[in-house]
Amino acid sequence: MMSRFADYQSKFSEIRMERTDGILQMTLHSGGQPLRWGPTIQSELVDAFTQVGADRDNRIIILTGIGNEFSGPRAEPGKSFYREVSHHITADLLDRTHWNAHRVMTRMLDIEVPMIGVVNGPAMRHSELPLMCDIVIASDDATFEDTAHFKIASQIPGDGINIVYTMLLGLNRARYFMLTGQIIGAREAKELGLVAELMPRGHLLPRAWELARELAKKNDLLLRYTRVALIQPLKKWMEQEVMYHLALESLAKLDKEDVHPDTAEIEQAKVAGATRKD
């Protein structure tokens, strides 16, 4: 089903949309300040990527943040995304959270026009999103990390970030990156091939629009089919593996401290009953 810019332009509280000559800029933010990752932006990105991908008047997409960070905050010990949603982990909570986590990735990869990722500063949460774009440019103080999963929150990095970094860094570097909570600085990110260009923050958006206008000189089908061809390896891997990885993430979270109290009470009753029988 097709969508129209007028229908979604002002729909989202944490995604600012502006479009000129078929070039759509999506700016992620929280109340006009740098993005604070949470349930709202996760849910909005699913809908936004769906709408953007279904609007054939979009010819180039620029994805960026606001201020001096692309995304944050850095995770804190004892806190997790699940705790932001509910006090207790249940099957329904996991299902709803993972439905969104899965579709953030796949709906972004369903967008069939070139995407330019503009990393305007440290990407502390879900740094894989701008890296999934076809061209990635970054500020000279940008950083990339995945401390919010294994390192700090004791969660499996199974919502697609592992797939993206493994494809971009290679298996051994990606495993080190995720297990140790490595923070990759801008210069190293360029040397590793995560980003194509580095520059002062104030030059980023003008450069992104310059690149977008150059790409936009090509005809629509050339733009669309080139994106489809270039993104296919990542899209195939994501579709095949991400739900399995999310299932592993769910299992790892169902430890004693996260068991729903009703379930805990049932287990305690079973133990007590077995003891009385003995």
N, C-alpha and C positions, 0 to 999 in steps of 0.2 A: 504494500500500500504506500502510495506517495505521500509525502508531507510537504508543508509549506513553511517558509521561514517565519511568516507572521504568526503561525500557530505555536511556535516554540521559542521564539526570540526572547521573550520575557518570562518564560515558564519556570525557570530554575533559580533557586535562591543562592546557589554557590557556583554557578557557571554564567559568566557574562558573555553574551553573544553579540558580535558585530560583523557585518558583511558588506564588502564593496567589490563590485565587478566579479562576483562569484567566489571571492576569497573570504572564507569564514574564519574569524579569530574566536577561539574559545578560551576564555581566561578563567582559571580556577581560583576561587577566593573564599574567605569566610568573613562575611560582613565588611567587605572592602579591604580586608587585611590578608596576609598570607594564609593559604589554605591550612586548616586543621582537619586532618583526616578523621572520618567517622561515618556512622550509618547514613547520614544525609547525603554526603557527596558520593558514597558508593551507590546508593539507590538512584541519585540524579544522573550519574554518568551512564548507567544502563539505559535510561530513557533518552538521554541526550544523544548518545552514540546511535541509538536506533533511529531517532528523528533525523539526525544529521545525515546518516547513511541513506535514508529514504528520500532525501530532497535532492533531486537531480540538478537543481540550480547551484548546488555547492560544487565548485570545481577544484579548490585547494583548501585544506584545513590547516590552520595554525593553532597548536595547543601550547598554552603557556600558563604561568602563574602570575602572582602580583607581588610587588614589593621586593624584598631582598631574600625571599625563600620561594622555592617552587612548591614544597609541601612539608608539612610537619604536623604535630611536634615530634621530637624524638621520643620513642617509647620509654616508659618507666617500669621498673620492676614491680611485679604484683598487679599490673594493669594489663588488660587485653581488650581487643575489639569486642569480644563477647560480653565483657563486663559493661561496656558502654551501651549495649543493647538490652541486657537483662542481668539480674542478680544471679540467676541460676541457668545452667546450660540444660536445654531439653532437646529432644529430637526435632521438634518444630522450629526452635530457634536456629539450630544448625542447618536445617533445610532452607529456611528463609535467607540466612546469611550467605550460605554457599550458592544459592540460586543467583543472588546478586554478584557474588565474587566471580562465578563462572561467566556470567553474561557481560560483566565489565570488559573482560578480555575478548570474548568472542564477538560482541557487538562492535567493539573498536576495530577488530580485524575484518568485520563485514563492511566497513566503510571503503568504497571502491574509488576513492580519489586520493592523490598524494597528500601525505600529512607531514607537516614540519613541526618538530618538537623544539620548543624554546625553553631551556632550563635556566631560569632567571636567578638561581641561587641554590643553596643546599636542597637536595631532594631526599628528605629523611623518611618519608612514608611513600610507599608504592612508587619508587623511583623507576620501576620498569615501564610505567605508562609513557613518558616522553621518549624512552628508548625504543618503543614499538613503532615510532614514527619513521618515515622513510628518510628524512633528513633531520639530523639532530645538531643543534648549535647550543652553546652554553656560555654563561658568564665565566669569567676567569676565577671566580671564587666558588663555583658550583662544586658540590660533592654528591656522591652516590653511595647509598648504603641500604642494607636490609637488616638493621639491628632490631627491628620491631618483631621479628619472628623468633628464630632459635636463640639468639644471643641474650635478649632481655626478657621477652614475654614467654619464653619456653614453649614456642609453637613451631610446628612444622611449616617451613616456607612453601606451602603446597597450593597456593592460589594463583599460580601462573608465573610468579616472580622467579621461581627456580628454573622454569623453562626458558624464559627470556635471557636470564644471565648465563645459563649453560650454553645457549646458542651463541651468545655474543662473546663470552670469555673463554669458552672451552670448558671441558668437564672438570679438570683439576683446579683451575683458577676459580671457577664458580663455586666449587665445594668449599674451598678455603674461604672465599668471600662470605658465604652464608654461615659457615660453622664458627668463624672467628668474629663475625661482626665487623669486618674490615670496612673502613670508610675510604672510598677512592676519590682523590682530589681531581680537580679539573685537568691539570696537565697530564696526569697518569691516565685519566679517562680518554683523553685524546690519543695518547700513545697506544692504548689498548684497543682503540677503534670504537669506543662507545659513542663518542661525539666526533663531528667532522670539523667544527670551527669553534674557537674560543675568542672572546672579546669582552670589553667592558659592558656591564649590564645595560647602560644607556644606548648601546649600539645594537642590541639584540633584535628588538622588534623591527627597526628600520631594515636590518639585514634580512630578517625573515620575510618581510613584505617584498623586498627586492627579489629574493629567491622565488617567492610565490608568483610574482608578476612575470618572471622569466618562464616559469613552468606553465603559466596560464596562456602563453602564446601558442601552445600546442592544442590540437583539437580535442574535443571531449572524450571520444572513444580511445584515443591514444593515451590520454591521461588515465582513464579508468582501467583499461586493460593492462597498462604497465604496472599500476599499483597491484592489481590482482596477481600478476605474474611474480612480482618481487616479494609479495607478502606470503605467497602460498606455502613455502616450507615452514614458516612460523605458525601459520594458521592450521596447517595439517597436524603439527605436533601438539598445538594447544587443544584442538578438538579431540585428539586421541587420548591425551593424558590428564588434563586438568581435573576432571571429575574424580578419577582414581586418586590423585594427590589430595584433593579436598576430603575424600573419604578417610585417608590416612590422617589428615589433620584433625578430623572429628574424633577418630579413635584415640589419638594421643591426648585430646583434651578431656576425655571421659575418665579422669583419674578420681581419687577419693575426694579431693577438695572441691571438685566441680560437679559431683553427683547431685542431682535434684533431691531436695530434702524428702520428698515423698518416696523416692526410690531408696534412699538411705534408711528410712524408717521400715520399709518392707524387708530389706536385707537384715536389719537388726532383729526384726521379729522372727525371721527364718532361723537365724542363729540361736536366738533364745528358745525357740521351739525345739530345735535339734538338741540343745543342751538339756532341756527338761525331759526329752524322750530317753536320753542316755542315762 
